[in-house]
Amino acid sequence: MTSTPVPASRADRFVRELAELKIPDPAAARAGLWLRLGGLLMTAGLVLGALAFPLAHATDNALAQGDALALGLGGITAAVVGAALFLRYSLTGFLRFWLVRQSYDLDRLGERLGDPAVAAKTTDPPAREVDSPAPEGEPRNGAASSPR
């Protein structure tokens, strides 16, 4: 018995052709590096900020307190920058996936509309009865009218 091969979907063909090219994506490693760096900065900033508080309150020396405050502000800055980096590169991966999904869905829609049999079904709206206008004095929403 010979079996006919099942035609691969367009997405499967695309993935197979991409694998055949064997081209590494240099941006993937760089994005992962920035994502880890953002997480590290965010964590380090929170730790520095938490350590600066007891350092500033443990002494009456104004110079030591100023150093602790500078350390705390540096920690807050590092946490904000790290959070921005982490958020940016986290959303990049999600939005890339979303864009590919939208592209695939639009391609499938184009294939369906390009098929004449399917296009005839989807472009002609089904016939339905037109509601007759309401008689004079009757409400259109079906509620009973109140006597006058």
C-alpha positions as CSV (number, residue, x, y, z in Angstrom):
1,M,0.0,0.0,0.0
2,T,1.2,3.5,-0.8
3,S,0.1,6.3,1.4
4,T,-0.2,9.8,0.1
5,P,1.8,12.2,2.2
6,V,-0.3,14.6,4.2
7,P,0.4,18.2,3.0
8,A,2.2,20.1,5.6
9,S,0.7,23.4,6.8
10,R,2.4,26.6,5.7
11,A,3.7,27.2,9.2
12,D,5.3,23.7,9.3
13,R,6.9,24.3,5.9
14,F,8.2,27.7,7.1
15,V,9.8,26.2,10.2
16,R,11.3,23.4,8.2
17,E,12.8,25.8,5.6
18,L,14.2,28.0,8.4
19,A,15.8,25.0,10.0
20,E,17.4,24.0,6.6
21,L,19.0,27.4,6.4
22,K,20.8,26.8,9.7
23,I,21.2,30.5,10.4
24,P,21.6,31.3,14.1
25,D,19.6,34.3,15.3
26,P,22.2,36.6,16.9
27,A,19.6,38.8,18.4
28,A,18.2,35.9,20.5
29,A,21.3,35.6,22.6
30,R,21.6,39.4,23.0
31,A,18.0,39.7,24.1
32,G,18.4,37.0,26.7
33,L,21.5,38.8,28.0
34,W,19.7,42.1,28.3
35,L,16.8,40.3,30.0
36,R,19.1,38.7,32.6
37,L,20.9,42.0,33.0
38,G,17.6,43.8,33.7
39,G,16.6,41.2,36.3
40,L,20.0,41.4,37.9
41,L,20.0,45.3,38.1
42,M,16.4,45.2,39.5
43,T,17.4,42.8,42.2
44,A,20.7,44.5,43.0
45,G,18.9,47.9,43.2
46,L,16.3,46.5,45.6
47,V,19.1,45.0,47.8
48,L,21.1,48.3,47.8
49,G,18.0,50.3,48.7
50,A,17.2,47.9,51.5
51,L,20.8,48.0,52.8
52,A,21.0,51.8,52.7
53,F,18.1,52.3,55.1
54,P,19.7,50.7,58.2
55,L,23.1,52.3,57.2
56,A,21.6,55.7,57.3
57,H,19.8,55.2,60.6
58,A,22.6,53.4,62.4
59,T,24.8,56.6,62.8
60,D,24.5,60.2,63.8
61,N,27.4,61.2,61.5
62,A,26.1,63.3,58.7
63,L,28.8,62.2,56.3
64,A,28.0,58.5,56.8
65,Q,24.3,59.2,56.4
66,G,25.0,61.1,53.1
67,D,26.9,58.1,51.8
68,A,24.1,55.8,52.7
69,L,21.6,58.0,51.1
70,A,23.7,58.1,47.9
71,L,23.9,54.3,48.0
72,G,20.1,54.1,48.4
73,L,19.5,56.5,45.5
74,G,21.9,54.6,43.3
75,G,20.0,51.4,44.2
76,I,16.6,53.0,43.3
77,T,18.1,54.1,40.0
78,A,19.4,50.7,39.3
79,A,16.1,49.1,40.1
80,V,14.2,51.4,37.8
81,V,16.6,50.9,34.9
82,G,16.6,47.1,35.5
83,A,12.8,47.0,35.6
84,A,12.6,49.0,32.3
85,L,15.1,46.6,30.6
86,F,13.4,43.6,32.0
87,L,10.0,44.8,30.9
88,R,11.2,45.8,27.4
89,Y,12.8,42.5,26.6
90,S,10.0,40.5,28.2
91,L,7.4,42.2,26.1
92,T,9.6,41.9,23.0
93,G,9.3,38.1,23.1
94,F,5.5,38.2,23.7
95,L,4.9,40.8,21.0
96,R,7.0,38.9,18.5
97,F,4.9,35.8,19.1
98,W,1.7,37.9,18.8
99,L,2.9,39.4,15.5
100,V,3.7,35.9,14.1
101,R,0.3,34.7,15.2
102,Q,-1.5,37.6,13.5
103,S,0.5,37.1,10.4
104,Y,-0.4,33.4,10.3
105,D,-4.1,34.1,10.9
106,L,-4.2,36.7,8.2
107,D,-2.5,34.3,5.8
108,R,-5.0,31.6,6.6
109,L,-7.8,34.1,6.0
110,G,-6.3,35.1,2.7
111,E,-6.1,31.4,1.7
112,R,-9.8,30.9,2.6
113,L,-10.9,33.9,0.8
114,G,-8.8,33.0,-2.3
115,D,-10.6,29.7,-2.6
116,P,-13.7,30.4,-4.8
117,A,-15.9,27.8,-3.1
118,V,-15.1,29.3,0.4
119,A,-15.3,32.9,-0.8
120,A,-18.8,32.4,-2.2
121,K,-19.9,31.1,1.2
122,T,-18.3,33.8,3.3
123,T,-19.2,36.8,1.1
124,D,-22.9,36.2,0.6
125,P,-24.8,36.9,3.9
126,P,-27.4,34.4,4.7
127,A,-31.0,35.3,3.8
128,R,-33.1,36.3,6.8
129,E,-36.5,37.7,7.3
130,V,-36.8,41.4,7.6
131,D,-38.8,42.5,10.6
132,S,-42.0,44.2,9.7
133,P,-42.4,47.7,11.2
134,A,-44.4,47.9,14.4
135,P,-48.0,48.9,14.1
136,E,-49.0,52.5,14.9
137,G,-49.0,53.1,18.6
138,E,-47.2,49.9,19.5
139,P,-43.7,50.1,21.1
140,R,-40.9,48.6,19.1
141,N,-39.2,46.8,22.0
142,G,-42.1,44.4,22.7
143,A,-43.1,45.9,26.0
144,A,-46.8,46.4,26.6
145,S,-47.9,50.0,26.2
146,S,-49.4,51.7,29.2
147,P,-53.1,52.8,28.9
148,R,-53.5,56.6,28.7
